[in-house]
Structures are given as structure tokens and as C-alpha cells.
Amino acid sequence: MGKLLNEASKHYGESIIKNYSIKLTNELGKGYTFTALTRMKNFCVLIQKVATVSQQLTYGHYIELLPIQNIDAIKYYIMIVEKQNLSIR
């Protein structure tokens, strides 16, 4: 979903996410808010930059990392979470 949203927003702008949010919520129910879809899109962008997705990190871990702009800082935090087996909390 994130990859599709990322590609669509490149061609149609960020308003496409709002449109998809309304459509998916009507068709499928809760869980497709603008914020949730934006996070899915940003997650897709992040994993392309980080290259490998750690199997030890949850989606919640990555949501916490999304606001960080520095890729080296993100990689550092991923390494710390893996080494110390840290939960999202």
C-alpha cells in the first residue's frame, strides 16, 4: 500500500492520499485515515533509504523513526534496538 501511495503522490500530489483515505474507509472501514496512509507511504520511503528492514523491529518501531531525517541516526537506532532487543516502549 505504501509503495502505491508513494507512486501516486508523485504523479497526483499529496491530495491523492486524502482521496484514498475517504474511499478505503468507505469500502473497508476503519484504519485508513489520512495519517495512517501517510505513515504507510513514509514507511515505504524509509525502508528504501535504509536498504534492509530488520526482522526484530516492529512497524511501531519504524513509525517512531519516521520523523528522523538523518539516515545515519536511523541506522544507529535500529542497531541499538537489535543489540539490546528493545521493545517499542
C-alpha angles and dihedrals in degrees: 000000000000092000092051092048091048092053094044093050090053090059103032105024131242093301088077089071091057090049092049090047092057093044096047093045090052093047102036107018131231126003100059102091121149089254093051093049092046089053090050090052093046091047089056091051091047096051090050089056096043091047099208127048114220114235089213095061122080127217086258090060090053092047087059090051096050096087092055110098099190110086092199089056090050092051090048093053091047090053092049092049091050095047096045096034091231123185123224090266 
